[in-house]
Amino acid sequence: MKKLLTIFITLSLLAIAGVIIVSMAKKDAPVVIVKGNREHKPLPIKLNHTNDTECAMLIKSEKNAAEVVAPDGRTWFFDDPGCMVKWLRDKPFKDRATLWVHTVDTNRWIDAKKAYFGVKDHTAMHYGFGSRERKGEQTIIFKEMRLRVLRGETLANPKWRKKILEKRN
């Protein structure tokens, strides 16, 4: 009887361990890249489950989110247009990639190269370049935003932050 009880307890513990292992294995891993986007369209972002490719933060909002689609259909996700620019800078396909940003003014995905960017916006990584579909008084085009990010002229840089915010007055 004691031997049966020991076998029963051992089997029960193994079963519990098996259930835990299987349930952990079934948990979805965070999304970092999606392959096969042959249409080069913006893909839905699974919020709180997709990592920014540059900074590795979870993307919590589509507001100012960005996507890069390589010529072969691989798609990467970003929580801030600044992260997209930094990540893309050395990629061999950077000039052939399709770039998308989610706008704050129309709440739509648009071609990043046709977007306008605010310079004092609250963005996920504090670069300050919120994407817009419509031109505004204090907006810049993609090429200028890209140049500023690569130079470090963003709200994330304390020296530049002070200069940028002083222009408000």
Secondary structure by P-SEA (a helix, b strand, c coil): caaaaaaaaaaaaaaaaaaaaaaaaacccccccccccccccccccccccccccccccccccccccbbbbcccbbbbbbccaaaaaaaaccccccccbbbbbbbcccccccccccbbbbccccccccccbbbbcccccccccaaaaaaaaaaccccccaaaaaaaaaacc
